[in-house]
Amino acid sequence: MGFGTAAFGATTVYSFEDGTTQGWRVNDASWASGFTTLGVADEHATDGNRSLRIDFVGQSFKWGAVVENQSDPTLLEAISRGGKLILDLHVPESSAGISQLGFVIQQPDVSGDKNWQQVWYWIGGATGDFTVELPFERLGSGPVNLHLGQNATENQAFSVYVDHIRVESNPPSGPEPISLQTFEDGTTQGWAVNAEDWGKGFSSLENSTADASQGTHSLRISMQGQNYKWGAYNRDLSDPALLQAIQYGGKFQLDLFIPEDSDGIQNLGFSFQQAGVEGALGWQQVWFAVNGATGRFTVELPFQRSASGPVTFNLGQNANAEKNYTVYVDHLRVIPNAPPPAGVTVTRTARILSFEDGTSEGFVANEQGWGLAFTSVDSAEGNATDGIRSLKTTFPAGDFKWGAYANGLNRADLLSALSENGTLLVDVFIPGDSSTIQHLGVSLSQPGASGGKDWQQTWFFVGGKSGRFTIDVPYTRENDGAVNLNLGRNSTGEGDSEVYWDNFRVVTSELVGAEPGSVQVTAIEGGKARVDYRGNLSSSSGLAGPFSPENGPSPLTVDPAVSGTTRYYRAEGKPIVYFQDDFEGATSGWKTSGTGPAWERGTPGYPDEITEAHSGSSVWATSLSTPYGTDVSPVLTSPVIDLGSATTAARLSFYDMLDVGGDGDGDQAEVYVRSETGAVLVGAEAPVWKGSRASSGPYFFQRRVVNLPAVASGKKVRLEFRLQSDATGDGVRKGWMLDDVIVYAQP
């Protein structure tokens, strides 16, 4: 099969150098189809001399090629820890018009969503070289299947070339699991049937000597099928060993066995509840998709620890109500996170919506069938937490419906704030006469994102109370495109309820540049500590915050002292900055080349549209004041960037204003990593970032963050910013402006 180990932990899975398709074939299953032929070609290879050529007739989202039951030990070892599957792709000019190409890893011995992990790579009709990445988790141990798919103009013929399919494995696993409950003492170890109305669903719990996965005992559960009920709990656990094991968060795991006569269960739930914690971290849950199967399964729940008191576990079910079921649970365990380094947590907070302009900032009532529209959505004075205005919504009672949304938000400062992983925070005020609300929902939707990242939500439990609350939505940023925000409710009673929403903001902990990471904590007399800092501060204990130079003194004196059991944490240390240029000084080795008008450095000069840089006064631009034209390819190359000391993957951050393309246009903005001499870097042939008309935003600068390829670490490299326009464009676009380029790594 051509397996081999390359640098930086990458294992080549398929290279096609033996002149065969190495097991790949046309998928003739009725649900797939779409590909006509597969064969080895002597062109467009990225690893050796041969590639896999695929011919197909365009269809809508079909999986047309497959390689099945791959059990080579080298492959299974490479994927055993999970990681990223990567393949190189070439689309010839004669095949323009492909919308997306798909890549899947399938694990037949795994149930639920992880059985089929996929990416649909957006090509958007372009041609050339691309690199497709599929992050995946490995939950099974048996053979796997890989699939390739297509979504393209129907009835049009296409060819693509695939090569160098490889695995970048996750690093070796961290701490060993700590067993929490194995039921070996012959008891249920505190588990009881939940008789409350919101739970129910389980009829009995008992210790059993059947179907254990650890030792000889398990927890046998009998249930009458119901729809999403939490039927069992283990409340107020305060065992010091358990609390010690989970104090930094981590991942819970538990084993399930479903006998054959209990087939038909759709989902089994597990949740971790922290008393006194509000928001998403008060109740963290997973619904494991069983999909009617039987046999052994392992449920995983990644969790964050946000308090230090007792905790509660819950088990739930979603199954056909016409049947009785039996499930065996065993070996509840935790894989703990490592303790964080000493210091303080440094965060950055960016406000994205405040409603002070007197508008609803894009929010409207949701008239779509899957929602239930709010009666009104308007900016209003009063009950604000930031300024004097808030977003007032009224709605009738209803069960878990998304009643208002703001779609297609693409303001540059908002997208820049969301560009990293973090937490979305929203303040709400509920008047006393609206105390029938049970939950309020907030979701962040990323159109085009894959998997659960396209809809990330929190249902905040209000429980009929009134007053002020803060809803938090931890999120992962999947792309840099426009986003949607949704507001929802679950309420009872009669008549309309009112809720005031305000101060939508984003909190992130990644530190870009040296200043936000400047923090020092020093114990002083009188049982206090002095904190010298720049940026915003928050802490897991001992500090009430957040603090910033705008709303508090620096240095800040806090109490109690940094001693004894009080610990201060730093989420991320000061970043290692390898290169930084805001274009305010000398040109410092930047070079222009390519075809057409050369890149220009200076102050933007588009009257009434773009007249300022992101910071300072200077940018690099394909043009400072005129359209970039058609059929040109101007290139801007950075000075040499020394990554020789890099031991972790470096990241590129830059701010840009992009205005390219038009209807039917194929103009592209691309960023490449090149060698010190400017030559193509082996292993980094494809662009690390691509922008097109779909990436173009309004005339504001927005931040892009890009992971540089592993092969760049340990080398001296250059960055190449290339704008490529075709001959069919409208010729009036403003092009590409860059500012504040940083190459850095987190320690």
ABEGO torsion letter per residue (X at the ends): XGBBBBBGGBBBABAGAAGBAGGBBBBABAABEGBABBBBBABGBABEABBBBBBBBBBBGBBABBBBGBABAAAAAAAAAEEBBBBBBBBBAAABGBABBBBBBBBAABBEAAABBBBBBBAGGBBEBBBBBBBBBBABABBBBBBBBBBBBBGBBBBBBBBGBBBBBBBBBBBBBBBABAGAAGBAGGBBBBABAABEGBABBBBBABGBABEABBBBBBBBBBBGBBABBBBGBABAAAAAAAAAEEBBBBBBBBBAAABGBABBBBBBBBBGBBEAAABBBBBBBAGGBBEBBBBBBBBBBABABBBBBBBBBBBBAABBBBBBBBGBBBBBBBBBBBEBBBBBBBBABAGAAGBAGGBBBBABAABBBBABBBBBBEGBABEABBBBBBBBBBBGBBABBBBGBABAAAAAAAABBEBBBBBBBBBAAAAABABBBBBBBBBGBBEAAABBBBBBBAGGBBEBBBBBBBBBBABABBBBBBBBBBBBEBEBBBBBBBGBBBBBABBBEAAAABBBBBBBBGGBBBBBBBEBBBBABGBBOBBBAAABBOBBBBOBBBBEABBBBBABBBBBBABBBAGABBAGGBBBBEBEBBBBBEBBABBGABABBABEABBBBABAABBAEBGBBBBBBBBBBBAAABABBBBBBBBBBBBBEBBGBABBBBBBBBBAAGBBBBGAABBABBBBAAABBBBBBBBBBBBBBAAABGBBBBBBBBBBBBAABAGABAEBBBBGBBBBBBX
